[in-house]
Amino acid sequence: MKLSLTIFILFILLLTSTGASYAYDQSTTSAQSAKLASVVEVRQVDNRAEVLRDFLALYNSPLAPYAEDFVDSADRYNLDWRLVASIAGLESGFGKNIPTDSYNGWGWGIYGDNVKRFNSWEEGIETISKGLRENYLGENPESNPYLIGPKYAASPTWAQRVAFFMNKIEQYRVNNAKSTLALAL
């Protein structure tokens, strides 16, 4: 009991001695509010690449080490971070079933005997991301597979199947979120 009380007191002292105060009163200025918001924003961790890497690893995907490339390209071209990986999920089992030496897990430019080859997975991810933005989405801020599907693929169910993989990635992200310990005083 004494040990618990000592730990509790040390915890309270630690909280009160940090010098940081996040109390809000009506005299708080908008500049102060913006500063507090930026502090909170900086503390949020962007774990999309980690989530995608772990998800792809579940499928033994050769794309797993390139999760950061997916996220960076998605941000650069204003795409949903799950989209390009999900297309690879549908078109090639996440990069496992591709034409020899092509690094093309998206079916991009593949028809008949024609095969578009990339020099690396990074080049493929970048090319697909840029191509989706420029050739399929244009100025549309959404990166919805239902907007891309009619032009990208002959199958009328293509978009539905890409959305399926996007949802699986999201489910994985939610189910495997790092939990935090909530402490009530």
Beta strands, then each sheet from edge to edge (+ up, - down):
end
